[in-house]
């Protein structure tokens, strides 16, 4: 990546405050140096947090984001800050999971994306949320997301 391509990044290379909300978070992208190649990028966020919109209590999830790049890659620090912006955001599990997936699609326009939100139990019931943009491209090596289903003490 050339120096000019990195000058468009506003958060990389220094201390950056955590955005107050997902709406304020800036998700940044960089050019894909392997445009035209079929490959998978995976981000795992095993300590994702948000707030219950009713009680204000914290909710925890293990997120796995898989995408096939097209013209752009997500800049990882901006993704970390975007995910961190949910820490004080009140939303149900389904809303958080889909909002993250849709925001990444909006910014990157990837060839394909899927997100798995493996939420820890609330009220004794774990909630897992899955979303993808369509069928995975033919020929893509697509590993399992590797997150065990919740087994409790059993």
PyMOL commands that set and color helices and strands:
alter all, ss='L'
color gray80, all
select helices_A, chain A and resi 3-6+76-88+93-108
alter helices_A, ss='H'
color red, helices_A
select strands_A, chain A and resi 29-31+41-51+58-68+72-74+112-122+125-132
alter strands_A, ss='S'
color yellow, strands_A
deselect
rebuild
show_as cartoon
